[in-house]
């Protein structure tokens, strides 16, 4: 495993971050495909053994079950100071309504810490932009969380680059804790973040930890082939259209390069994301140990300039999806 600093922080993280949306009791939350605790623990343990030290969850994943499972597993399989734990706030969880008001943020971090069984998280992220709460109130509350020691750093997730620039400017103006990461939607068939967000993050020294770097598995198998998760993933259906001709061409080129190099399609698609200068650690998901092992191979895979150009040439602009 390779490691780098998370932006300008002192957090040393693995080049791949294990996303924990896959982990959660299936009867809690919206996704029947999540892994129950016993199966989840095997993946988390394997990730730790393979050198992954960066784990991303959210208070809303499986209605808090993901945090509970992750916290218990890390307590058993790793030392707290050897792992970097990130969680999120925004979506509704139980009787905690959706939003980023001061009250919601302060309660959410306490609830998350209780579920994780930890005294602090390394990174607390806002899951989306809250149009119903003044951004100043949100940023002030996040600053309070950092000052209290309940989160070492704060980050943000999918939003317009203009919104992120506004938030960073306000943090600088008021001397509030600054966003150190951006978790955005970025992969070979959705590169809209290159227009504004990625240049902004490079300019501001913000680490990018993209979600869905494999387009929810669409870049890992023949184009149009479905899985049980794809069929039931209603949010995923809003992100990608299987009828996009140029996306299919990109997927075909991923397959061709993978065959030529004797590696998997997933490794090629992930290696492309890792090749971009703004990227600190793509967030990957895994439901089997062998699947995780395959993704780990992307860290040591180098694509040539010619191969990168072959992958990028068919791309056509897409509508912005994944956030309002």
N, C-alpha and C positions, 0 to 999 in steps of 0.2 A: 504494500500500500504506500502511496505517496501522500504527503501532507503539505499544507500551506496555511499561512495565517488568514484568518477570516477578516478580510479588509484591513483596516488599521488597528484592529483589536489585538489583544494578546492571546486570543483563542487559536490554538493550533488544531486544525481539523483535517480529517481524511478527505481526499479529493472526491469521494463519493459520500453522500449523506443518505442514510437509510430512512426513507419515509415510512411512517407508522400508520398510515390510513388503512393498510391491509390488516392491521391487528385490532381485534375488538370482538367481543361476544356477538355472534350473528343476530341474537334476539334483541340487541340494543342498537338503536340507530337505523339508518335507511338501507344499509347494504348487507344483503344476505351472503355475499361472497367473502366477508371478512373472516379471519382465522381466530378460533377460540384460543384461550390462554395457553393451553398445552402446546399447540402447534406454533403459536407466535413465539413462545419462549425458545423453541429450537432455532428459529431463524435469527432471533436477536443474539442468542449465544454464539451461533456460527458467525454472525457479523463481527462480534467482538473478537473472536478468535482469528478472524481474517484481517484485523487491523482497522475496521471501521470504528471511529470514535464519535461520530456526529449523528445524532438522531433527531428527527423532526416529527412532531405530533401536533395535535390541536385539541383544545378543550371539547370541540364538537365532534371529534371522530368517535363514532359509535357511542355517542352520548356520554363521553368521558371514559369509556371502557379502555380505549387505546392508551390513555395516560396511565391508568391503573396497571395495565399489563406491562407497559414499558418500565414503569417505576419499579415494580417488583422484580422484573427480570434483571435490570441493571444493578439493583442492590445485590443480587445473587451472583452476577457474572462479571462485575467490574467495580473498580473503585470510583467513587463519585468524582474525584479530581482528575480522573483519566478520561472522562467522557464529556461531551458537549451536548446539552439537551436544549432543544428549542420547542416551544409550544406557541399557540396562537389564541387570540381573542377576537370575537365579533359575532359569530353565529349563535343562535339560540341553543342553550343547553339546559334541559329540565325547565325550571321556572325562571332561569336567567334569560331575559329577552335579548334579542339581537341588538347590537349597537356598541358604541365606544364612548359612552358617557363616563364621567369620573366614577360614579357608583358602580357601573358595570365592569369597568377595568379593575378597580380595587377588589371587588368581590371575586372576579374571575381569576385573578392571580392567586388569591388565597385558596379558592376551590381547586385550581390546577395543582398547587403545591401539595395540598392534602391528598389528591388522587395519586400524584407521583411519589409521595412519601419523601419529599425533598425540602430543604430549607430555602433553596433558590433554583431558578432556571438560568441557564447561560444566555438565552435569547428569548425574549417575549416579542411576538410579532402581531401586528394588526392584520387580520385576515382579509379585510376589504376596507374600502373608504366608507365612512359613515356620513351620509348626506343629511342626517337629522341632528347631528351634534356638531357644534362649532369645532373646527380642527384645533383651535387653541386649547379648548377644554381637554380634548383627547391627548394632546402633546404634553400638557401640564400634568395630567394624571400619569402618563407613562414616565415622565421625569420623576414623579413621586415614587413610583415603583422601583426605579433604579436607585434613588437616594435611600430607600428603605432597605436595600440589599436583597430584595426578593427576585430581582432580575439583574444580571450583570450588564446586559446590553439589550437594546431594542431594535426591531426590524419591521419591515413592512412587506406586504404582498400586493398582488396585482392591482394596479391603479393607473391612471393616466400620468405620463411623465411630468406634465404641468402641475398636477397635484403633488407629486413627490417633491418637485423643486420648491413648491410653496411651503411644504412642511419642513424641508431642510432649512430654508431661509428663516422660517419662524423659530426653529430650534436654535439657530445661530444667534438670532436677534435677542432672544430671551435667555440665552445661556442654558437651555434645557438639554437633557441627554439627547444625543443625535442618533438617527437611524444609521445603523452600520451595515445592514443587509437589505437586499430587495429579492423577494421570492416571486419570480414572475413566470409567465407561461412562454416557454421558448424551446423550439426544436426545429428540425429540418423542414417541417411542413407548416410551421407557424413562426415566422421570423419578424413579425411586426415590431417587436421590441427593439430591433436594430435602428428604427427610425428616430427614437427619442430616448427611451429608457436606458439602453445600454451605454450610449455616449455620455448620458448624464451621470450614470454610476461610475464610469471610468474617470470622469472629471472630478467627481466628489469623493472618490476613494471608497465607494460603497461596494461591498462584495455581493455578487449575484449568485443566488442558489436556486436555479430554475426548477419549477415543477413540470411534470409531464415531458421530460426530455426525450422519451421514446414515443410520444404522441399516444399515450395510453395503450401501448403495445402495437399500434398500427404499423410501426416501422420495423417490427421484429418478425413479421410473418407475411405470407403472400397477401397482396392488397385485396381487400374485400373479404378475407377469411375472418370469421367471427369466433368469439369465445363466449362462455356463459357470462363472464363479467361484462364484455362489450354489449351484449344483448340487454343486460339489466342496468347498465350505467347511463342513466338519463342525463346526468350532467355532461358526461363525455360526448353524448350525441349532439349537444349544443356546440361543442368545440370543433368537431370535424365532420366533413361531409364526404362520404365514400365515393361520391360522383365527381370529385375534383380531379380532372384529368392530369393536371400538372403535379398534384400530390402523388398520384399513381406512378408517374414517371420518376419522381424522386425515390419512391419506395423501390422501384425496379433497379435504379442505380445503386441504392444501398445493397440490394441483393447481389448485384453483379460484382461490386467491389468486395463484398464479404466472401463470395465464392473464389474470387481471384486471390485473396489474401489467406484463405483457409480459416476464416474466423466467422463468428455469427453476425447476423444482421444487427442485433442489439449492440454488439461491440462497436460496429462501424458507426451507427447513429449516435451512440454515446460519445465515442471518441471525437466526433465532429463537434459536439457541444463543448467538450473539454478543451478543444483547440482554441476557443475564443478567449481573448485576453481578459474580459470582464468576469469570466466564470470562476467562482471559487470551488463550488461543490454541487453538481447536479443532484437532485433528490430522486432516488430510485426506489422502486417498490419491488418486493419479492415475496413469493408465497411458498417457495421451495428452496432448499439449500443449493441444489445444482443450478437453479436460475440465478441465485445470488453469485455463485462462483463464476458463471458466464459473464455477468455484468462487471465483475471485478477485473476481468481481462481487458476491459476498455482503457483502464488507467495506463497500461503499458503499450497501447496501440497508437502508433503515429501514422497519420494520413499525410500523403504528399500534397503539395500545392495543386497538382493536376487532379488528384482524387477529390480534393475539397471543391475545386471548381466544377467538376462533373456533378457533384452532389447539389451544388448551389444553383447552377445555371437554369434549371427548369422552373425555379420558384416564381410565383406570381403573387402580388399582394392579396391579402385576405382581410375580411372585416375583423375588427377588434372583437374578441370574444373572451369570456371568462370573468368579466367584471362589467359594471355599469359605467 
